[in-house]
Amino acid sequence: MKILTVDDSRMIRVIIKNTIKSLGFDVVEAANADIALEVIEENQDINLILLDWNMPGMNGYELLKILKKDERFKNIPVMMVTTEGERKNVVKAIQAGAENYLTKPFTPEDLSTKVVECLGLASFEEENLDMDLDDLEL
């Protein structure tokens, strides 16, 4: 499975990438929404998009709306991973088509649980989420 992480913070992308790799999934990165669109068009096998809201240029919410209106991408689950924790923004993102929502800061365990939920892999979660923070290369 291939997961795209879209965040302007390199450190957040590293944390997400290492957590996702520890689950055994492939990771593709984009530093902004415009690059993410290019990556999605080039990689037709993306299974999940982890999307930050606050980025320079096009923000994550705008990208979410574009993806959900495009027949090619509307079925790719999107999880917002962002500091935007206000209830109205969570509701807004879910209404726009986000599958799930995780606010920063988060633990690798929280991220892993939400990713597994978004991918519909409940049995995978029980077997593989006994990770330790020491397992992650930061």
N, C-alpha and C positions, 0 to 999 in steps of 0.2 A: 504494500500500500504506500501511496505517496501523499505527503502532506506539505502544503505550502504555508509558510509563515510570512506574514506581511507586517513589518514594523520598522519604523525609522531608527529605532535604537538597536545598534549592533549588539549590545550586551543582552538585551531581551531576546534577540534572535538566537544568540549563542545558547542561552538557557533553554529556550524552547527546542532548538535543534538537538541539544544533548539529551533532553528528556524524551523527545520523540524517538531518537536513535536507540535509547535504552529500552524502548518498547519493541524495537525490531523493525520500525518503519523507516522509509526513505523520506528525506526532507529536502525541499527546495525553498530558497529564500528570496525575498524581494524587500528592498529598502523603502519602497513607496508604492502607491496604488497604480501609477502608470507602468512601472516595471512589472507589477503583479499581473496586470492585464496582458502584457507581452508573454510572461511566463505561462499563464493559463492557456493562451492561444497556442503556444508551442508545445505544451505538455497536456495532451488530451486525457491523460491517465491520473489526474489529481483526484484524490478521494476525499480530501477535507482541506478547507482554507481557514487558517487562524489569522484573524484580521484585527489590527489595531485601529482605533477610531481616529485618534489625533495624530495626523501626519501632515507635513507641508504639502502644498498642492492639493490634489484631490484627497479628501479624507476617506477613512474606512467606511463610513456610513454611505457616502456617495458611491463608492465602489460596490458595496453590498447591493444597492438599488440597481446598479447597472448589471451586475451578475444575475440577479433574480429576474430581470426583464429579458435576458438573452437566452433564447432556446437552447443554445449550446452549453450553457453553464448553470442554468437555473436549478438543476438537480444536484449540484455539488453542495454538500453541507458546508455552512460557514459558521464558525464560532468567533464571536467578538472576544478579544483578549485586550483589555483596555483599562485605563484609569477612570473612564467615564462610568461611574457607579450610580449616578442619579437614577432613581426609579423610572422617571419619564424617558430617559435615554435607553434603558434596558428594554422597556416596553416598545419604544420606537424601533429599535433594532429587531426585536422578535417579530413585530408586525411587518417589517420590511423583508423578513425571510431568514433571519439568523436562527440557526438550529439551537445554539446555546450561547452562554455569556459567562465570561470569567473576568473578574476585576483584578487589576494589579494593586499591590503585590500579591503573588500567588506562590504556592509551594509546588515543587515538581509532582508531588502526589495529587494535588488538586488538578493540575493540568492533565496528568495521565488519566485520572478518573473521567474528566470531561471529554477528552479525546476518545476514549473507549466508548463512552456513552454516545457520542456523535456518530461513531462508526458502527454502532449497534453490535458491539463485541462483548457482551456481558460476561460470558464464560472466560474470555481472554483476561478480563480485569482481575478475576479471582486468582488466576494462575500467575500473573506477571506483575502485579503491582506491589510486591514486597520489596521495593527498591529502597535504597538508602541514599541519603544525600552524598555520601562518599563515592557512590557509583557514577556520579555525574562529573564530567570534565568541564570545569568552568574556565 
